[in-house]
Structures are given as structure tokens and as C-alpha cells.
Amino acid sequence: MQKDFHGIQPRGSRWTTILILVFVLGVGITIGTLISTGVDAQKNAAEPLKFSSGAKELTAESSPVVKGFSDVAKAVGPAVVNINTESVIHNRVRGPRSQKRSTPDQEEPEGMFPFDLRRFFDMPEQQTVHSLGSGFIVDSSGFILTNYHVINGASKIKVNLSNGDEYTAKVIGKDELTDVAVIKIEGKEPFPFARVGDSSSLRTGDWVVAIGSPFGLQQTVTAGIISATGRVMQEVGAFNDYLQTDASINRGNSGGPLVNMASEVVGINTFIQSTSGSSAGVGFAIPSVAFRDIYNQLATSGAVHRGFLGVSMNVPPLTPEMAKHFGVRGGKGVLITQLINEKGEPANDGPAARAGMKVEDVIVEINGRKVESQQDVRTIIATTAPGKTVTVKAYRKGELITFNVALVERTLEKISAERGVTLDEQPEETAKPQEIGLTVDDVSQAVARQLRLDSTQGVVVVEVKPGSLAEEAGLTANDVIVELNSKPVTGAQSFGQLFRGLPSGSGAVIKFLRTSQDGRSNPIYTSMVKP
């Protein structure tokens, strides 16, 4: 009887199985060796890069901003130019008995170097310096806007267009105070030009594009946003109101356009703030509302004639207490402290006075632009040509009034500064409202003469304690307080009575006089809250 033993195979089949296993094992070892060798090889040689395929292309529907950048570059790029300037620098070392100068005003003793240093160092008497900048054409006849500092001092100006054509430019006009210049090139055919938009409509966060020649790299396009508007940089100039952007701006971008997504120029890229000298994402551009009128004047007359409103403005900003006192809705504005004429003298025949404006009016708007600081007023008026009429809105005791002021030409810069005066007399009686850290005294005849006051009305500030409310309000020694909440101050006792009569927590609006370097007593307003 045949038995079936499951799992037991005949002897011949066993050897066949063994051979198959050995073969498979060998093949496996070989394949493993090849794989291992391949992995080791990959460590020493990367695979060739290949262009990816099958990726979905960005379209206007899927990414309108990306499409917008290329459209802006295409529309404005042909109008953007590279500016190469050449300046001749004359070395100060001269003569057989030359003098080494550390500064133009400091000289080493004559005879220290009894030979010509130029020959000793093989130094030429004059050197040629080249610099780069940008600009943009704003008129088909070849007028170009750029920065003053890009072309200032240049003996030759070469302009390169995006198509490679090169032209020699001439200076039409330049204005150092606003850092704006206009140059012109001549050609047989009309030039491509950029459209200028209204920068007043820009908002923080709006996309913008900067185009220029950073480091000489022509037609470089960078994108970013408006980081802030209305940036005032006191150290840069008297009249400025910059756009701040994080679009990359570097050396060579100066004078180039800052463009909105409608392909309109809204600013002139001017400078950056950076510790390294390269872009740190903090760039500044002159807004179009500032350079438009400057360009129009430079292009037609070659010079800038600035408007003059005829007012002196309060130095400290409007406080909530002052806004309440003068009836200013919204709490922002600029307080008029004096009406002045074209010579900067107190008078009632200046432009603002002729239009009906008065002292203690608070300006809140000029030509539709909101006003919150002295700089706002100064910039708007200074960039408007004389002869034009501006619409000024101001609050007068709570009533908003509109004035039409015909500007005249600004003929002088009135610079006010504090003037220290040592009093001849020591105060005999003083009112000391110590809770505000202020000591005052009657205005004697001697003090009036020294401070060049017209009368002895008011009280003179004798001392202001550090860290006090009076110091925070901006009061200093020798200021003369003449009014408290519009009530006249006749002496130290009356000032003390008026102040003590105020309820705790109420606002005290103080009008005082401060003598400037030119000897004039300028009225200023400030405020504090009574503890």
C-alpha cells in the first residue's frame, strides 16, 4: 500500500532545490553589491539637474500679482534710464612748498613738505570720479526726473536707455532742498515715457515696484509694499514727506521710479537706512505729490519758487487738552501762533491774514490733504508755486472754516532757536505750584529788557524741575507765560490763582513767549493736565 508523506520529496528533487537556492543567493549577493556600489557612487556624484515638467504655469487667474509685476516692468521699463556722471576733483596739494591739509580749514605749518607731493606720490593735479544713478523719462521730448544728489557737481552726464542707446544730457534745473533734479536728452524720435500717478491715494501695504540700476545693473526690478507714508526725516532736509518701502533699493537705484500696480510712478527712490550700505528693506522715496510741482517749475524756469503761507506754527504738537480747548474735532491739527508777512515779521498783511485767518486757528487740511504737524504744512506749502491759491480748512473755537489763501513767494528761512539769558535780578516773590515742578516770577523791567519784551505782562519761568509735568510740556527757564486757558496772566500771583482754581484732572493750555536767536519773542502753546 502506497503511503503519502506530505512534505517529503524524492532525493532528485532535493538536489534541484538546493541548486536553485544557491543560484538565487548568488544573484541576490550580486544585486546587493551593485546596489551598494551605486549608493556609494551617489555620495560622490549628484544626478544631473533636469527641468521639471508637468508643473502648472502661473497665470493671471491663478496669480494676478505675479502677472502684475511683469506687466508693470514691461510698461515702465523702457522709460527708466541709467545715469552715468563724471566729476572732476581738484587735489588741494599744490606749489613747490606744498601744504598737507587734513581739512580745508586746517593746514600743517608751511615748509613741512618742501617738495611737490603730487610728483612724490605720482598724484595728478585733478582726478575724474564716476558715479551711477537712475532716472525716468516723463515726457516724450526727453525730460528726465532724478535726484539732485545723482547729478550734482557732474561735468558730464551720460544717459543709457533700456535699448542700449546712449545720450548726453544737460541739466535743466535742480533743487537741493527736495533732492529733485530735471535733466534732458535730445533725440530724433519721441522717447518712451512713464505716467505719473497720485501718491496721496497710496495705503500702507499696497504693492509697489522699484526699477533702476543698483550697482550698475540696469533694468533691475524689485517688488515690495508701501511700509509707511508721510515719513518725516528731519536730518535729511527742511521739506520732506517720504514714502517708506521694503522693495530692495541699493546704490544706483537713486533717482529711479517707485511704481504702483497701475504702472504709474508714485515716487522717486532716494535713499536707504542701512548699517551695511546695502538694502535692509528700509528705503525711502519722494512722493509724486511732492515732486510734481517741483518738476513743473524746474522744467519751465530751471528754479524752484516756494510758496509762503504767512503763519508761525506752534512747535509742540496738539495735545488732547489743547484740541478740546480750541474745539478741534478729531484732535489733530496745527495751531497758528502768529500771522507774519513775507519778511517773517509779525504783521496782519501777510497771505493768511489777508484771507481772514487768525491767531489760534487750527489748520487741519490744505488742498484736501490732512494736516497733523508743522512738517505737513511746511511741505505742502513749500512744494506749491507762489501765486497759486490753496484751500485751507481750520477750526476756530469749534467751527470749521474754509479759507482761500493766495500764496506769495518765500523769501527767507526763519530759523528759531532757544536763547539762554541770565537774569539780572533774583525773584523777590514767587508762585510755586510745586505739583507741576514750575517756579515763576513777575517780569521785571530788567527781565523785559533782556528778553526784549514789549511789556512786563506775564510771568517768567525761573526753574523747571527735571521729570516734572512742566518739563514734559516743554517749558524752560526764561519762557514768559502770558495766558492760561486764554485768560491773561498779569503776574506770578495771578498765575498761581488761575492754576489753583482749575479742577484736578482738567487741562491747562498755556501760551508763552520764547525769545529766538534773532531777538524776537515767538508765541508758543503747550498744555498739561492738573494733577
C-alpha positions as CSV (number, residue, x, y, z in Angstrom):
1,M,0.0,0.0,0.0
2,Q,1.5,3.3,-1.1
3,K,1.7,5.9,1.7
4,D,1.6,9.6,1.0
5,F,4.1,11.5,3.2
6,H,3.3,15.3,2.8
7,G,6.4,17.5,2.7
8,I,8.8,14.7,1.8
9,Q,10.2,14.9,-1.7
10,P,12.2,12.4,-3.7
11,R,16.0,12.5,-3.5
12,G,16.5,14.0,-7.0
13,S,14.1,16.9,-6.3
14,R,16.1,17.8,-3.2
15,W,19.3,18.5,-5.1
16,T,17.4,20.5,-7.6
17,T,16.0,22.7,-4.9
18,I,19.5,23.2,-3.3
19,L,20.9,24.3,-6.7
20,I,18.1,26.8,-7.2
21,L,18.7,28.3,-3.7
22,V,22.4,28.7,-4.3
23,F,21.7,30.4,-7.6
24,V,19.2,32.8,-6.1
25,L,21.5,33.5,-3.2
26,G,24.3,34.3,-5.7
27,V,22.1,36.6,-7.7
28,G,21.0,38.3,-4.6
29,I,24.5,38.9,-3.4
30,T,25.5,40.3,-6.8
31,I,22.5,42.6,-6.9
32,G,23.1,43.8,-3.4
33,T,26.7,44.6,-4.2
34,L,25.6,46.6,-7.3
35,I,23.1,48.5,-5.2
36,S,25.6,49.2,-2.5
37,T,28.1,50.3,-5.1
38,G,25.5,52.6,-6.7
39,V,24.7,54.2,-3.3
40,D,28.4,54.9,-2.6
41,A,28.7,56.4,-6.1
42,Q,25.8,58.7,-5.4
43,K,27.6,60.1,-2.5
44,N,30.3,61.4,-4.8
45,A,28.4,62.5,-7.9
46,A,24.9,64.1,-7.9
47,E,22.4,63.3,-10.6
48,P,22.2,65.9,-13.4
49,L,19.6,68.6,-12.8
50,K,16.6,68.4,-15.0
51,F,14.0,70.9,-15.8
52,S,10.8,69.9,-14.1
53,S,7.8,69.1,-16.3
54,G,4.2,68.9,-15.7
55,A,4.1,71.9,-13.3
56,K,1.1,74.2,-13.7
57,E,2.1,77.6,-15.1
58,L,1.1,80.6,-13.1
59,T,-1.5,82.7,-15.0
60,A,-3.3,85.9,-14.4
61,E,-6.1,83.9,-12.9
62,S,-4.0,81.9,-10.5
63,S,-1.6,84.7,-9.5
64,P,-2.7,88.2,-10.6
65,V,0.0,89.9,-8.5
66,V,2.8,87.9,-10.2
67,K,1.4,88.7,-13.6
68,G,1.0,92.4,-12.5
69,F,4.7,92.7,-11.7
70,S,5.8,91.6,-15.2
71,D,3.2,94.0,-16.7
72,V,4.5,96.9,-14.7
73,A,8.1,96.1,-15.6
74,K,7.1,95.9,-19.3
75,A,5.1,99.1,-19.2
76,V,7.6,101.3,-17.3
77,G,10.9,99.7,-18.0
78,P,11.6,101.4,-21.4
79,A,11.2,104.8,-19.7
80,V,13.8,104.0,-16.9
81,V,17.3,105.2,-17.6
82,N,20.8,104.6,-16.3
83,I,22.7,107.8,-15.4
84,N,26.5,107.9,-15.5
85,T,28.1,111.1,-14.3
86,E,31.6,112.3,-14.5
87,S,33.0,114.8,-12.0
88,V,36.4,116.4,-11.9
89,I,38.0,116.6,-8.4
90,H,40.9,119.1,-8.0
91,N,43.5,118.0,-5.4
92,R,44.3,120.6,-2.8
93,V,48.1,119.9,-2.7
94,R,49.9,122.5,-4.9
95,G,53.0,124.6,-5.2
96,P,56.7,123.7,-4.7
97,R,56.2,124.4,-1.0
98,S,53.1,122.3,-0.7
99,Q,50.9,122.1,2.4
100,K,49.3,118.9,3.6
101,R,45.7,119.7,4.6
102,S,43.7,117.4,6.9
103,T,40.6,119.6,6.3
104,P,40.1,122.6,4.1
105,D,40.3,124.8,7.1
106,Q,43.3,123.2,8.8
107,E,46.8,123.4,7.5
108,E,50.1,122.0,8.5
109,P,52.9,124.5,9.0
110,E,54.3,125.8,5.8
111,G,57.6,124.1,4.8
112,M,56.9,120.8,6.4
113,F,56.9,119.2,3.0
114,P,59.3,121.3,0.8
115,F,58.5,119.4,-2.4
116,D,55.6,118.7,-4.7
117,L,53.6,115.8,-3.1
118,R,51.9,115.2,-6.5
119,R,55.2,114.2,-8.0
120,F,56.3,112.2,-5.0
121,F,53.2,110.1,-5.0
122,D,52.6,110.4,-8.8
123,M,49.3,112.1,-8.0
124,P,47.6,114.1,-10.7
125,E,46.5,117.6,-10.1
126,Q,42.9,116.6,-10.8
127,Q,41.1,113.4,-10.8
128,T,38.0,112.2,-12.6
129,V,35.3,110.5,-10.5
130,H,32.5,108.4,-12.0
131,S,29.2,107.6,-10.3
132,L,26.0,105.8,-11.2
133,G,22.3,106.5,-10.6
134,S,18.9,106.1,-12.2
135,G,16.1,108.3,-13.6
136,F,13.0,108.1,-15.6
137,I,11.7,109.9,-18.7
138,V,8.4,111.8,-18.0
139,D,8.0,113.5,-21.4
140,S,8.4,112.2,-24.9
141,S,10.7,115.1,-25.7
142,G,13.3,113.7,-23.3
143,F,12.8,115.3,-19.9
144,I,14.1,113.1,-17.1
145,L,13.4,113.2,-13.4
146,T,16.1,112.1,-11.0
147,N,17.7,113.1,-7.6
148,Y,19.7,116.2,-7.1
149,H,22.5,114.2,-5.5
150,V,22.8,111.9,-8.5
151,I,23.8,114.8,-10.9
152,N,25.1,117.4,-8.5
153,G,28.7,118.5,-9.4
154,A,28.8,116.5,-12.6
155,S,30.7,117.8,-15.5
156,K,29.3,115.2,-17.9
157,I,26.1,113.2,-17.7
158,K,25.6,110.2,-19.9
159,V,22.1,108.5,-20.1
160,N,21.6,105.0,-21.3
161,L,18.2,103.7,-22.3
162,S,16.9,100.2,-22.0
163,N,17.5,99.6,-25.7
164,G,21.2,100.4,-25.3
165,D,21.1,103.9,-26.9
166,E,23.3,106.4,-25.1
167,Y,22.8,110.2,-24.9
168,T,24.5,113.2,-23.4
169,A,22.2,115.0,-21.0
170,K,22.1,118.6,-19.9
171,V,20.8,119.9,-16.6
172,I,17.5,121.8,-16.8
173,G,17.1,122.6,-13.1
174,K,17.8,121.2,-9.7
175,D,16.6,121.7,-6.1
176,E,18.8,120.7,-3.2
177,L,16.2,121.1,-0.5
178,T,13.9,118.5,-2.0
179,D,16.7,116.4,-3.7
180,V,15.0,116.7,-7.1
181,A,16.6,117.4,-10.5
182,V,15.5,117.6,-14.1
183,I,17.8,116.7,-17.0
184,K,17.1,116.4,-20.7
185,I,18.3,114.4,-23.7
186,E,17.7,115.2,-27.4
187,G,16.7,112.6,-30.0
188,K,15.2,112.4,-33.4
189,E,12.3,110.2,-32.3
190,P,9.9,110.6,-29.4
191,F,11.1,108.8,-26.3
192,P,9.1,106.3,-24.2
193,F,7.9,108.0,-21.0
194,A,6.3,106.9,-17.8
195,R,3.0,108.0,-16.4
196,V,2.9,109.7,-13.0
197,G,0.2,108.7,-10.5
198,D,-1.2,110.3,-7.4
199,S,0.8,109.1,-4.3
200,S,-1.8,110.5,-1.9
201,S,-4.0,107.5,-2.7
202,L,-1.4,105.0,-1.5
203,R,-2.1,103.0,1.6
204,T,0.3,101.1,3.9
205,G,0.5,97.5,2.4
206,D,0.0,98.5,-1.2
207,W,2.3,96.7,-3.7
208,V,4.9,98.7,-5.4
209,V,7.8,98.0,-7.8
210,A,11.2,99.8,-7.8
211,I,13.1,99.9,-11.1
212,G,16.7,101.2,-11.5
213,S,20.4,100.4,-11.8
214,P,21.7,99.1,-8.4
215,F,25.4,98.6,-8.6
216,G,25.2,99.4,-12.3
217,L,22.9,96.5,-13.1
218,Q,20.5,98.2,-15.5
219,Q,16.8,97.5,-15.6
220,T,16.7,95.7,-12.2
221,V,13.2,95.2,-10.9
222,T,12.4,94.7,-7.3
223,A,9.0,94.4,-5.6
224,G,7.7,95.2,-2.2
225,I,5.0,97.1,-0.4
226,I,4.4,100.6,1.0
227,S,5.7,100.2,4.6
228,A,4.6,103.7,5.6
229,T,3.6,107.0,4.2
230,G,4.4,110.5,5.4
231,R,7.8,109.7,6.9
232,V,9.5,112.9,8.0
233,M,13.2,112.7,8.2
234,Q,14.4,115.9,9.9
235,E,18.1,115.2,9.3
236,V,17.5,114.9,5.5
237,G,16.0,118.3,4.7
238,A,13.6,121.0,5.6
239,F,10.9,120.0,3.2
240,N,10.3,116.2,3.0
241,D,7.5,113.7,3.3
242,Y,8.7,110.3,2.3
243,L,7.2,107.0,1.3
244,Q,8.8,104.1,3.0
245,T,9.1,100.8,1.2
246,D,10.7,97.4,1.6
247,A,11.3,97.0,-2.1
248,S,15.0,96.4,-2.4
249,I,16.8,99.7,-3.1
250,N,20.6,99.9,-3.3
251,R,23.3,102.2,-4.5
252,G,22.5,103.1,-8.1
253,N,18.7,103.0,-7.5
254,S,18.7,106.7,-6.5
255,G,16.6,108.7,-8.9
256,G,14.7,105.7,-10.2
257,P,10.9,105.3,-10.1
258,L,8.8,103.6,-7.5
259,V,5.7,102.4,-9.4
260,N,2.3,101.2,-8.3
261,M,0.4,98.3,-9.8
262,A,-1.3,100.5,-12.3
263,S,2.2,101.2,-13.9
264,E,2.2,104.8,-12.6
265,V,5.2,106.4,-11.0
266,V,4.3,107.4,-7.4
267,G,7.8,108.1,-6.0
268,I,11.4,108.8,-6.7
269,N,13.7,106.3,-4.9
270,T,16.1,108.4,-2.9
271,F,17.9,106.8,0.0
272,I,18.0,103.8,2.4
273,Q,18.6,103.3,6.0
274,S,21.2,100.6,6.5
275,T,24.2,99.9,8.6
276,S,25.9,97.8,5.8
277,G,25.3,100.2,3.0
278,S,23.1,97.7,1.2
279,S,19.3,97.2,1.3
280,A,17.9,96.4,4.7
281,G,14.3,96.7,3.5
282,V,14.0,100.3,4.7
283,G,14.0,102.5,1.6
284,F,12.6,106.0,1.1
285,A,11.1,107.7,-2.0
286,I,9.9,111.2,-2.7
287,P,6.1,111.0,-3.3
288,S,4.7,112.3,-6.5
289,V,2.5,114.8,-4.7
290,A,5.8,116.4,-3.6
291,F,7.8,116.3,-6.8
292,R,5.1,117.1,-9.3
293,D,5.0,120.8,-8.7
294,I,8.8,120.9,-8.2
295,Y,9.3,119.3,-11.7
296,N,6.8,121.7,-13.3
297,Q,8.8,124.6,-12.0
298,L,12.3,123.2,-12.8
299,A,11.2,122.1,-16.3
300,T,9.8,125.6,-17.2
301,S,12.1,128.0,-15.3
302,G,15.0,125.9,-14.1
303,A,14.5,127.0,-10.5
304,V,12.0,126.5,-7.6
305,H,10.0,129.3,-6.2
306,R,8.4,128.2,-3.0
307,G,5.0,129.2,-1.7
308,F,4.6,131.1,1.6
309,L,1.5,131.0,3.8
310,G,2.3,133.7,6.3
311,V,1.9,132.0,9.6
312,S,4.0,130.9,12.6
313,M,3.0,127.5,13.9
314,N,3.2,126.0,17.4
315,V,6.2,123.8,17.9
316,P,4.7,121.3,20.3
317,P,2.1,119.1,18.8
318,L,-1.6,119.5,19.5
319,T,-2.4,117.7,22.8
320,P,-5.9,116.3,23.7
321,E,-6.3,119.2,26.2
322,M,-5.4,121.8,23.5
323,A,-7.6,120.1,21.0
324,K,-10.5,120.3,23.4
325,H,-9.7,123.9,24.4
326,F,-9.6,125.1,20.7
327,G,-12.6,122.9,19.7
328,V,-10.7,120.7,17.2
329,R,-12.7,117.7,16.2
330,G,-10.5,114.6,15.7
331,G,-7.8,116.0,17.9
332,K,-5.3,116.6,15.1
333,G,-4.1,119.8,13.5
334,V,-1.5,122.7,13.7
335,L,-2.1,125.7,15.8
336,I,-1.3,129.2,14.4
337,T,0.6,131.3,16.9
338,Q,1.4,134.3,14.8
339,L,0.5,135.9,11.5
340,I,3.6,137.1,9.6
341,N,4.5,138.9,6.4
342,E,6.9,137.9,3.6
343,K,9.8,139.2,5.8
344,G,8.9,136.8,8.6
345,E,7.8,139.7,10.8
346,P,4.6,139.7,12.9
347,A,2.0,141.5,10.7
348,N,-1.6,141.5,9.6
349,D,-0.9,142.0,5.9
350,G,0.5,138.5,5.1
351,P,-1.2,136.0,2.8
352,A,-3.0,134.1,5.6
353,A,-4.1,137.4,7.3
354,R,-5.5,138.7,4.0
355,A,-7.5,135.5,3.6
356,G,-9.1,136.1,7.0
357,M,-7.1,133.6,9.1
358,K,-6.4,134.5,12.8
359,V,-4.1,133.5,15.6
360,E,-5.3,130.4,17.4
361,D,-6.9,129.0,14.3
362,V,-6.0,125.3,14.0
363,I,-5.2,124.1,10.4
364,V,-6.5,120.6,9.7
365,E,-6.4,120.4,5.9
366,I,-4.7,122.0,2.9
367,N,-5.9,121.3,-0.6
368,G,-7.6,118.1,0.5
369,R,-4.5,116.8,2.4
370,K,-4.8,116.1,6.1
371,V,-2.5,118.2,8.3
372,E,-1.2,116.9,11.6
373,S,2.2,118.5,12.0
374,Q,4.3,121.6,11.2
375,Q,6.1,119.5,8.7
376,D,2.9,118.7,6.8
377,V,2.1,122.4,6.4
378,R,5.7,123.3,5.5
379,T,6.0,120.5,2.9
380,I,2.6,121.2,1.2
381,I,3.2,124.9,1.0
382,A,6.8,124.8,0.0
383,T,6.1,122.5,-2.9
384,T,3.4,124.7,-4.2
385,A,4.3,127.5,-6.5
386,P,3.7,131.1,-5.4
387,G,0.8,132.8,-7.0
388,K,-1.4,129.7,-6.6
389,T,-4.4,129.7,-4.3
390,V,-4.6,126.9,-1.7
391,T,-7.7,125.9,0.2
392,V,-7.1,125.8,3.9
393,K,-9.5,124.3,6.4
394,A,-9.1,125.4,10.0
395,Y,-11.1,125.2,13.3
396,R,-11.9,128.4,15.1
397,K,-13.4,127.9,18.5
398,G,-15.1,124.7,17.3
399,E,-16.2,126.0,13.9
400,L,-14.6,124.6,10.8
401,I,-13.9,127.4,8.4
402,T,-12.5,127.3,4.8
403,F,-10.0,129.9,3.6
404,N,-8.7,130.5,0.1
405,V,-5.1,131.8,0.5
406,A,-3.1,133.2,-2.4
407,L,0.5,132.2,-1.7
408,V,3.4,134.6,-2.2
409,E,7.0,133.7,-2.7
410,R,9.1,132.5,0.2
411,T,12.0,134.9,0.5
412,L,13.7,133.8,3.7
413,E,14.2,130.9,6.1
414,K,13.2,131.8,9.6
415,I,15.1,129.5,12.0
416,S,14.1,129.7,15.6
417,A,16.3,128.6,18.4
418,E,16.3,128.9,22.2
419,R,18.4,131.7,23.6
420,G,19.8,131.4,27.1
421,V,19.5,134.5,29.2
422,T,20.9,135.1,32.7
423,L,18.5,137.2,34.8
424,D,19.9,140.3,36.5
425,E,17.5,140.3,39.3
426,Q,16.6,137.5,41.7
427,P,12.9,137.0,42.2
428,E,11.5,138.6,45.3
429,E,8.2,136.8,45.4
430,T,7.5,133.6,43.5
431,A,4.5,131.4,42.9
432,K,5.4,127.8,43.3
433,P,2.9,125.4,42.1
434,Q,5.2,122.6,43.1
435,E,2.8,119.9,41.9
436,I,3.8,120.7,38.4
437,G,7.5,121.4,39.1
438,L,7.4,125.0,38.0
439,T,8.7,128.2,39.6
440,V,7.7,131.5,38.1
441,D,8.3,135.2,38.9
442,D,6.9,138.6,37.9
443,V,8.5,140.1,34.8
444,S,10.6,143.0,35.9
445,Q,11.8,145.8,33.7
446,A,15.3,144.3,33.7
447,V,13.9,140.9,32.5
448,A,11.8,142.6,29.9
449,R,14.8,144.4,28.5
450,Q,16.9,141.3,28.5
451,L,14.2,139.2,26.8
452,R,13.3,142.1,24.5
453,L,9.7,142.0,25.6
454,D,7.2,144.8,24.7
455,S,5.7,144.8,28.3
456,T,6.0,143.3,31.7
457,Q,2.8,141.3,31.4
458,G,3.0,137.7,32.3
459,V,5.4,135.6,34.4
460,V,8.9,134.5,33.6
461,V,9.9,130.8,34.2
462,V,12.6,130.7,36.8
463,E,13.1,126.9,37.2
464,V,11.7,123.7,35.8
465,K,12.3,120.6,37.8
466,P,13.6,117.6,35.8
467,G,10.9,114.9,35.2
468,S,8.1,117.3,36.1
469,L,4.9,118.0,34.2
470,A,6.3,121.4,33.3
471,E,9.3,119.8,31.7
472,E,7.1,117.3,29.8
473,A,5.1,120.3,28.5
474,G,8.3,121.7,27.0
475,L,8.7,124.8,29.3
476,T,12.2,126.0,30.0
477,A,13.8,128.8,32.0
478,N,13.2,132.3,30.6
479,D,10.0,131.4,28.9
480,V,7.3,134.0,29.6
481,I,3.8,132.7,30.3
482,V,1.2,135.2,29.2
483,E,-2.1,133.2,29.1
484,L,-3.6,130.2,30.9
485,N,-6.7,128.8,29.1
486,S,-7.0,132.1,27.2
487,K,-7.1,134.1,30.4
488,P,-4.3,136.8,30.6
489,V,-1.6,136.3,33.2
490,T,-0.6,139.6,34.8
491,G,1.9,138.3,37.4
492,A,3.1,135.4,39.5
493,Q,0.2,135.7,42.0
494,S,-2.5,135.7,39.3
495,F,-0.9,132.7,37.5
496,G,-0.9,130.8,40.8
497,Q,-4.6,131.7,41.5
498,L,-5.6,130.7,37.9
499,F,-3.8,127.4,38.1
500,R,-5.0,126.6,41.6
501,G,-8.6,127.4,40.5
502,L,-8.5,124.6,37.9
503,P,-10.3,121.3,38.9
504,S,-8.0,118.4,39.4
505,G,-7.7,116.4,36.1
506,S,-8.6,119.3,33.9
507,G,-6.5,120.6,31.0
508,A,-4.3,123.7,31.3
509,V,-3.5,125.3,27.9
510,I,-0.5,127.6,28.3
511,K,0.5,130.4,25.9
512,F,4.1,131.5,26.4
513,L,6.8,133.6,24.7
514,R,10.2,132.3,23.8
515,T,13.0,134.6,22.6
516,S,14.7,133.3,19.4
517,Q,18.3,134.0,18.2
518,D,17.1,136.9,16.1
519,G,15.7,138.6,19.3
520,R,12.1,138.1,18.5
521,S,9.6,136.8,21.1
522,N,7.7,133.9,19.4
523,P,4.4,132.8,20.9
524,I,4.1,129.0,21.6
525,Y,1.3,127.0,23.1
526,T,1.5,123.9,25.3
527,S,-0.6,122.1,27.8
528,M,-0.6,119.8,30.8
529,V,-3.2,118.1,33.0
530,K,-3.5,119.4,36.6
531,P,-2.8,116.6,39.0
